[in-house]
Amino acid sequence: MGHQMFEYNSTLAEEVYAYCRDRLTHPVPLDFGGLSPDPLPDLEGLIRPEGNDPEAMLTLFKDRLATHVVSIDSPGFLAFIPNAPTKNSLLFDMVVACSGLNGTSWLESAGVVEAENQALTFLAHTAGMPEGSGGAFVSGGSLGNLSSLTVGRDVGRTKHPELAAHTLRFAISADAHSSIGTALHVLGIEALLVETDDHRFTRTNLERALANDPHPETVIGIVATSGTTNAGIIDDLEGLGSFAREHDLWFHVDGAYGGAAIFSATHAQYLSGLRHADSFIVDPHKWLFAPLDCCALIYRNPTIARKVLAQQASYLDVLHGSDDEKYEWNPSDFAIHLSRRARGLPFWFSLVTNGVNAYETAVQASIDLAERTVKMIANMDHVELVRDASLSIVMLRRIGWGPEQYNAWSQQLLRDQIAFVTPTKWEGETVARLAFLHPDTSDELVLEILESMRD
């Protein structure tokens, strides 16, 4: 007889299936997060020697814990960067969870790796990167950025052994994602912080900064952004990328959010410079409609990344040393991780079942909604644009408001279960920000949000 923890509980299973079915078939509730009208449940004493009734604990989660979580996949979630997983990706995430898949190595999970690599190759091809590009799915943009910059740092050290390791730098802009600065801190190298014109990092900005810098030879790489998180700004990927190629610098593009615009009929042209990238990330769990947590990390030359990041240990020797490179493709070798779930499979399943056309339409829907929102704002006298919409992000100002009014308005929208919209800072001023991502976010909801700012 097996251990009781591993016995199948049919009653609990049916209740879990019912809960999942309800979430999949009904409109996603916004819920209240930390502003729930009910106090958080008291969890004290639940972890105890004899355990608790599983059905009761599931009820506790459904009725008390889940209501204190704002549903990031709701069409009314317009803060930060939302998440809008397709139904197929959610269903297949359940398959992945129930299958005990280990996505660490080819030896253990050749089927997983082959499918994930198909998705990675497709993304690389769509981004214009050369044949042979590839990598792995990691947990998110922060880990993707850290892993790729680690490779870039080591490549730079190899090219410049005459320079002290701690003096090496990457050129970045002030609008680079916070994870870039954190990654450089972890890696023990500095940033050349380049001043930009209207927050867009360009080749001209970089050349000016290098011309005025006393030690330009210490810059070993460039980090550009294809869609900044706060405003959706796409850096000068073509100019920066061509500069990197001309000067033999590592070129990394953080496309965690905006990289999905490679699927846009109107905006893919602005990302053509991705073809120069040595490394590129895009998060399917953002604008490519996969469940959390999923970031595609792609290298121009994966062999270089493997040499830097592959972990070596006697018990791992069996994973390496094959004469056929195909059997050397271990996702654990391309990022700062070892054990990993098959996090790319739900994206792959959604892509192969829904088709590329559906993805193109869904990405374009958010860009089009942002443009229509700009027109709505232009016809109102109480709000105005802070700057032109970029990708699917709109920044606006409620004339006469300060931080207190924005925060109170944001909290009231959530209490009324209309939407989750949080203010941000732009050039020192508190403003409102709408981040569109879910194709089911309607014009009517946007209009209701804008009208709510009249009071």
C-alpha positions as CSV (number, residue, x, y, z in Angstrom):
1,M,0.0,0.0,0.0
2,G,1.4,3.4,-1.0
3,H,1.9,6.4,1.2
4,Q,-1.4,8.2,1.9
5,M,-0.1,11.5,0.6
6,F,0.2,9.8,-2.9
7,E,-3.2,8.3,-2.9
8,Y,-5.8,9.7,-5.3
9,N,-8.5,11.6,-3.6
10,S,-11.5,11.5,-6.0
11,T,-13.6,13.9,-4.0
12,L,-10.9,16.6,-3.8
13,A,-10.1,16.0,-7.5
14,E,-13.7,16.6,-8.6
15,E,-13.8,19.9,-6.5
16,V,-10.5,21.0,-8.1
17,Y,-11.8,20.2,-11.5
18,A,-15.0,22.1,-10.8
19,Y,-13.1,25.2,-9.6
20,C,-10.8,25.1,-12.7
21,R,-13.8,24.6,-15.0
22,D,-15.5,27.6,-13.4
23,R,-12.4,29.8,-13.9
24,L,-12.1,28.7,-17.5
25,T,-15.7,29.1,-18.5
26,H,-16.8,32.2,-16.7
27,P,-15.6,35.8,-17.0
28,V,-12.4,36.2,-14.9
29,P,-13.3,38.1,-11.8
30,L,-11.2,41.2,-11.0
31,D,-11.3,40.6,-7.2
32,F,-9.9,43.0,-4.6
33,G,-6.3,42.2,-3.8
34,G,-5.2,44.1,-0.7
35,L,-8.4,46.2,-0.8
36,S,-10.8,43.3,-0.2
37,P,-13.7,44.5,2.0
38,D,-13.2,41.3,4.1
39,P,-10.2,40.9,6.4
40,L,-7.5,38.5,5.4
41,P,-8.2,35.0,6.8
42,D,-6.3,33.9,9.9
43,L,-4.0,31.1,8.8
44,E,-2.5,30.5,12.2
45,G,-2.3,26.9,13.3
46,L,-3.0,25.4,9.9
47,I,0.4,23.8,9.6
48,R,0.2,21.0,12.2
49,P,1.1,17.4,12.6
50,E,-2.2,15.9,11.7
51,G,-3.0,18.1,8.7
52,N,-6.4,19.5,7.7
53,D,-9.4,18.4,5.7
54,P,-8.4,19.1,2.0
55,E,-11.9,20.1,0.9
56,A,-12.0,22.6,3.7
57,M,-8.6,24.0,2.7
58,L,-9.7,24.3,-0.9
59,T,-12.8,26.2,0.3
60,L,-10.6,28.5,2.3
61,F,-8.6,29.2,-0.8
62,K,-11.6,29.8,-3.1
63,D,-13.6,31.9,-0.7
64,R,-11.0,33.8,1.4
65,L,-7.5,33.7,-0.2
66,A,-8.3,34.0,-3.9
67,T,-10.5,37.1,-3.3
68,H,-7.5,38.9,-1.9
69,V,-5.7,38.5,-5.2
70,V,-6.3,40.9,-8.2
71,S,-6.7,38.6,-11.2
72,I,-3.9,39.6,-13.5
73,D,-5.6,37.9,-16.4
74,S,-8.8,40.0,-16.1
75,P,-9.7,42.3,-19.1
76,G,-10.0,45.0,-16.4
77,F,-6.4,44.6,-15.2
78,L,-4.7,47.5,-16.8
79,A,-1.9,48.2,-14.4
80,F,1.8,47.2,-14.6
81,I,2.0,44.7,-17.4
82,P,-1.1,42.4,-17.5
83,N,-1.4,38.7,-18.4
84,A,-3.9,37.2,-20.7
85,P,-3.3,33.5,-21.1
86,T,-5.4,31.7,-23.8
87,K,-7.8,29.0,-22.7
88,N,-5.7,26.4,-24.5
89,S,-2.5,27.5,-22.7
90,L,-4.2,27.3,-19.3
91,L,-5.6,23.9,-20.1
92,F,-2.2,22.6,-21.2
93,D,-0.5,24.2,-18.1
94,M,-2.7,21.8,-16.2
95,V,-1.4,18.9,-18.3
96,V,2.2,20.0,-17.6
97,A,1.5,20.2,-13.9
98,C,-0.1,16.7,-13.8
99,S,2.6,15.1,-15.9
100,G,5.7,15.5,-13.7
101,L,7.7,16.9,-16.6
102,N,11.3,17.9,-15.9
103,G,12.4,20.3,-18.5
104,T,16.0,20.3,-17.5
105,S,17.8,18.2,-20.1
106,W,17.4,16.4,-23.4
107,L,18.1,13.1,-21.7
108,E,15.2,13.4,-19.4
109,S,12.7,15.3,-21.6
110,A,13.6,15.1,-25.2
111,G,9.9,15.6,-26.2
112,V,9.6,18.7,-24.1
113,V,12.9,20.2,-25.4
114,E,11.9,19.5,-29.0
115,A,8.6,21.3,-28.7
116,E,10.0,24.2,-26.7
117,N,12.8,24.6,-29.3
118,Q,10.2,24.7,-32.1
119,A,8.6,27.7,-30.3
120,L,12.0,29.4,-29.7
121,T,13.1,28.9,-33.3
122,F,9.8,30.4,-34.5
123,L,10.2,33.4,-32.2
124,A,13.8,33.9,-33.3
125,H,12.8,33.6,-37.0
126,T,10.0,36.1,-36.5
127,A,12.4,38.5,-34.8
128,G,14.8,38.3,-37.8
129,M,17.6,36.5,-35.9
130,P,19.7,34.2,-38.0
131,E,19.3,30.4,-38.4
132,G,20.7,28.5,-35.5
133,S,19.6,31.0,-32.8
134,G,18.1,29.4,-29.8
135,G,18.1,29.2,-26.0
136,A,15.6,28.3,-23.3
137,F,12.5,29.3,-21.5
138,V,13.2,30.8,-18.1
139,S,10.9,32.2,-15.4
140,G,10.8,35.8,-16.4
141,G,12.6,38.8,-17.9
142,S,14.7,39.4,-14.8
143,L,16.3,36.0,-15.1
144,G,16.5,36.3,-18.8
145,N,18.3,39.6,-18.6
146,L,20.7,38.4,-15.9
147,S,21.6,35.2,-17.9
148,S,22.2,37.0,-21.2
149,L,24.3,39.8,-19.6
150,T,26.4,37.2,-17.8
151,V,27.3,35.7,-21.2
152,G,27.9,39.2,-22.6
153,R,30.2,40.0,-19.6
154,D,32.3,36.9,-20.0
155,V,32.6,37.4,-23.8
156,G,33.7,41.0,-23.1
157,R,36.3,39.8,-20.6
158,T,37.7,37.3,-23.1
159,K,38.0,40.0,-25.8
160,H,39.7,42.5,-23.4
161,P,42.0,40.6,-21.0
162,E,44.0,43.8,-20.7
163,L,41.1,45.5,-18.8
164,A,40.4,45.0,-15.1
165,A,37.2,43.0,-14.8
166,H,35.5,45.5,-12.5
167,T,36.0,48.3,-15.0
168,L,33.9,46.7,-17.7
169,R,30.5,48.4,-18.5
170,F,27.3,48.1,-20.5
171,A,25.8,51.1,-22.1
172,I,22.2,51.5,-21.0
173,S,19.6,54.3,-20.8
174,A,17.8,55.5,-17.7
175,D,14.6,54.0,-19.0
176,A,16.0,50.4,-19.1
177,H,14.1,48.0,-16.9
178,S,15.1,47.9,-13.2
179,S,16.2,44.3,-13.7
180,I,19.0,45.5,-16.0
181,G,20.6,47.6,-13.2
182,T,20.1,44.8,-10.7
183,A,21.8,42.3,-13.1
184,L,24.8,44.6,-13.6
185,H,25.0,44.9,-9.8
186,V,25.0,41.2,-9.3
187,L,27.6,40.8,-12.0
188,G,29.9,43.3,-10.4
189,I,30.1,45.6,-13.4
190,E,29.0,49.2,-14.0
191,A,26.7,50.9,-16.4
192,L,27.4,53.8,-18.7
193,L,24.1,55.6,-18.2
194,V,23.4,57.3,-21.5
195,E,21.3,60.5,-21.6
196,T,18.5,60.2,-24.2
197,D,16.2,62.5,-26.2
198,D,12.6,62.1,-25.1
199,H,13.5,58.8,-23.3
200,R,14.4,56.9,-26.5
201,F,17.9,55.4,-26.5
202,T,19.5,56.1,-30.0
203,R,22.8,55.6,-31.7
204,T,23.4,59.3,-31.6
205,N,22.9,59.3,-27.9
206,L,25.4,56.5,-27.5
207,E,28.0,58.1,-29.8
208,R,27.8,61.4,-27.9
209,A,28.1,59.6,-24.5
210,L,31.2,57.6,-25.7
211,A,32.8,60.7,-27.2
212,N,32.5,62.5,-23.8
213,D,33.6,59.5,-21.7
214,P,37.2,59.2,-20.5
215,H,37.3,55.4,-20.9
216,P,35.0,54.4,-23.8
217,E,37.2,51.2,-24.3
218,T,35.6,49.7,-21.1
219,V,32.2,49.5,-22.7
220,I,31.7,45.9,-23.8
221,G,28.0,45.9,-24.6
222,I,24.8,47.7,-25.2
223,V,21.4,47.0,-23.7
224,A,18.4,48.3,-25.7
225,T,14.7,48.0,-25.0
226,S,11.9,47.1,-27.4
227,G,9.0,48.6,-25.5
228,T,9.8,50.2,-22.1
229,T,7.6,49.0,-19.3
230,N,6.4,52.4,-18.2
231,A,5.7,54.0,-21.6
232,G,6.2,51.4,-24.3
233,I,9.0,53.2,-26.0
234,I,11.0,51.3,-28.6
235,D,14.7,52.2,-28.6
236,D,16.7,52.7,-31.8
237,L,17.3,49.0,-32.3
238,E,18.6,49.4,-35.9
239,G,21.1,52.2,-35.0
240,L,22.3,50.6,-31.7
241,G,22.5,47.2,-33.2
242,S,24.5,48.3,-36.2
243,F,26.9,50.2,-33.9
244,A,27.3,47.0,-31.8
245,R,28.1,45.0,-34.9
246,E,30.6,47.6,-36.2
247,H,32.4,47.8,-32.9
248,D,32.2,44.1,-31.8
249,L,30.1,44.8,-28.8
250,W,27.5,42.5,-27.2
251,F,24.0,43.7,-28.1
252,H,21.2,42.6,-25.8
253,V,17.6,43.6,-26.4
254,D,15.1,43.5,-23.5
255,G,11.7,42.8,-25.2
256,A,10.0,41.3,-22.2
257,Y,6.9,43.3,-22.8
258,G,7.2,45.0,-26.2
259,G,9.1,42.3,-28.1
260,A,5.7,40.7,-28.9
261,A,5.2,43.5,-31.4
262,I,7.1,41.4,-33.9
263,F,3.6,40.0,-34.5
264,S,2.1,43.4,-35.2
265,A,1.2,44.4,-38.7
266,T,1.8,48.1,-37.9
267,H,4.8,48.0,-35.5
268,A,6.9,45.0,-36.4
269,Q,8.9,47.3,-38.6
270,Y,10.2,49.2,-35.6
271,L,11.8,46.0,-34.3
272,S,13.7,45.1,-37.4
273,G,17.0,45.9,-35.6
274,L,16.5,42.7,-33.6
275,R,18.4,40.9,-36.3
276,H,21.6,42.4,-34.9
277,A,21.0,41.1,-31.3
278,D,23.4,38.7,-29.6
279,S,20.7,38.0,-27.1
280,F,17.0,38.8,-26.9
281,I,14.2,38.1,-24.5
282,V,10.4,38.2,-24.8
283,D,7.9,37.1,-22.2
284,P,5.1,34.9,-23.6
285,H,3.4,35.4,-20.2
286,K,3.0,39.1,-21.0
287,W,1.8,39.9,-24.6
288,L,2.0,36.4,-26.1
289,F,-0.9,35.0,-24.0
290,A,0.8,32.3,-22.0
291,P,0.4,31.6,-18.3
292,L,3.0,32.8,-15.7
293,D,5.9,32.1,-15.6
294,C,7.5,32.1,-19.1
295,C,10.2,34.1,-20.7
296,A,11.9,33.2,-24.0
297,L,15.6,33.7,-23.8
298,I,17.2,33.6,-27.3
299,Y,20.9,33.8,-28.2
300,R,22.4,34.5,-31.7
301,N,25.0,31.9,-30.9
302,P,23.8,29.4,-28.3
303,T,27.1,27.6,-28.2
304,I,28.7,30.7,-26.6
305,A,26.0,30.8,-23.9
306,R,26.4,27.1,-23.2
307,K,30.2,27.5,-22.6
308,V,29.5,30.2,-20.1
309,L,26.4,28.9,-18.3
310,A,26.4,25.1,-18.4
311,Q,26.8,23.7,-14.9
312,Q,29.6,21.1,-14.5
313,A,29.3,18.3,-11.9
314,S,30.2,14.6,-11.9
315,Y,26.5,13.6,-11.7
316,L,25.8,15.9,-14.7
317,D,28.5,14.4,-17.0
318,V,25.9,12.1,-18.5
319,L,24.1,15.2,-20.0
320,H,27.2,16.3,-21.9
321,G,29.7,14.9,-24.3
322,S,27.5,13.6,-27.1
323,D,28.8,13.7,-30.7
324,D,25.5,15.0,-31.9
325,E,24.9,18.6,-30.9
326,K,21.1,18.0,-30.9
327,Y,21.5,15.8,-27.9
328,E,23.5,18.4,-26.2
329,W,20.5,20.8,-26.1
330,N,19.8,21.0,-22.4
331,P,17.7,24.0,-21.4
332,S,19.7,24.0,-18.2
333,D,22.8,25.1,-20.1
334,F,21.5,28.4,-21.4
335,A,20.5,30.3,-18.2
336,I,21.3,30.6,-14.6
337,H,19.1,27.7,-13.6
338,L,19.3,23.9,-13.4
339,S,16.0,22.2,-12.5
340,R,13.1,23.8,-14.4
341,R,9.5,23.0,-15.2
342,A,8.4,22.7,-18.8
343,R,7.3,26.3,-18.8
344,G,7.4,26.8,-22.5
345,L,5.0,24.0,-23.4
346,P,1.7,25.9,-22.6
347,F,2.9,28.6,-25.0
348,W,3.9,26.1,-27.6
349,F,0.5,24.3,-27.3
350,S,-1.4,27.5,-27.7
351,L,0.7,28.6,-30.7
352,V,0.3,25.4,-32.6
353,T,-3.4,25.1,-31.8
354,N,-4.6,28.7,-32.3
355,G,-2.2,29.5,-35.1
356,V,0.0,32.5,-35.9
357,N,-2.8,34.5,-37.4
358,A,-4.7,34.5,-34.1
359,Y,-1.6,35.8,-32.4
360,E,-1.1,38.6,-34.9
361,T,-4.7,39.6,-34.5
362,A,-4.6,39.6,-30.7
363,V,-1.4,41.6,-30.4
364,Q,-2.7,44.2,-32.9
365,A,-6.0,44.5,-31.0
366,S,-4.2,46.1,-28.0
367,I,-2.3,48.6,-30.2
368,D,-5.5,49.5,-32.0
369,L,-7.3,50.0,-28.6
370,A,-4.5,52.3,-27.5
371,E,-5.0,54.4,-30.6
372,R,-8.8,54.6,-30.1
373,T,-8.2,55.6,-26.5
374,V,-6.0,58.5,-27.6
375,K,-9.0,59.7,-29.7
376,M,-11.4,59.4,-26.7
377,I,-9.0,61.5,-24.6
378,A,-8.8,64.2,-27.3
379,N,-12.6,64.6,-27.1
380,M,-12.6,65.1,-23.3
381,D,-12.0,68.3,-21.4
382,H,-10.9,66.9,-18.1
383,V,-8.0,64.7,-19.2
384,E,-5.1,65.0,-21.6
385,L,-2.4,62.9,-23.0
386,V,1.0,63.0,-21.3
387,R,2.7,61.7,-24.4
388,D,1.7,59.9,-27.6
389,A,0.6,56.3,-27.1
390,S,3.4,53.8,-27.7
391,L,2.6,50.2,-28.4
392,S,-0.3,49.4,-26.1
393,I,0.4,51.9,-23.3
394,V,-1.4,55.2,-22.9
395,M,-0.3,57.8,-20.3
396,L,-2.8,60.5,-19.4
397,R,-3.2,63.4,-17.0
398,R,-6.3,64.3,-15.1
399,I,-6.1,68.1,-15.1
400,G,-5.7,69.4,-11.6
401,W,-5.0,66.2,-9.8
402,G,-2.1,65.4,-7.6
403,P,-0.9,62.0,-6.2
404,E,-3.6,61.8,-3.5
405,Q,-6.4,62.1,-6.1
406,Y,-4.8,59.5,-8.4
407,N,-4.4,57.0,-5.6
408,A,-7.9,57.5,-4.3
409,W,-9.3,57.1,-7.8
410,S,-7.3,54.0,-8.4
411,Q,-8.5,52.4,-5.2
412,Q,-12.1,53.3,-5.8
413,L,-12.0,51.7,-9.3
414,L,-10.9,48.5,-7.7
415,R,-13.4,48.7,-4.9
416,D,-16.2,49.2,-7.5
417,Q,-14.7,46.2,-9.4
418,I,-14.5,48.3,-12.6
419,A,-10.8,48.0,-13.3
420,F,-7.3,47.8,-11.7
421,V,-5.4,50.9,-12.8
422,T,-2.5,52.3,-10.9
423,P,-0.8,55.6,-11.3
424,T,2.9,56.0,-12.3
425,K,5.5,58.7,-12.3
426,W,6.6,60.5,-15.5
427,E,9.3,63.1,-15.3
428,G,8.5,63.5,-11.7
429,E,4.8,63.9,-12.1
430,T,2.2,61.5,-10.9
431,V,0.0,60.5,-13.9
432,A,-2.4,57.7,-14.9
433,R,-1.3,54.8,-17.1
434,L,-3.3,52.3,-19.0
435,A,-1.5,49.1,-20.2
436,F,-3.6,47.3,-22.7
437,L,-2.9,43.6,-23.4
438,H,-6.1,41.5,-23.1
439,P,-7.9,41.4,-26.5
440,D,-11.2,41.4,-24.6
441,T,-10.7,44.8,-23.0
442,S,-13.5,46.8,-24.5
443,D,-13.9,50.4,-25.6
444,E,-16.8,50.7,-23.2
445,L,-14.6,49.8,-20.2
446,V,-12.0,52.3,-21.3
447,L,-14.7,55.0,-21.6
448,E,-16.0,54.2,-18.2
449,I,-12.6,54.5,-16.7
450,L,-12.0,57.9,-18.4
451,E,-15.4,59.2,-17.3
452,S,-14.7,58.1,-13.7
453,M,-11.9,60.7,-13.6
454,R,-14.4,63.6,-13.9
455,D,-15.3,63.5,-10.2
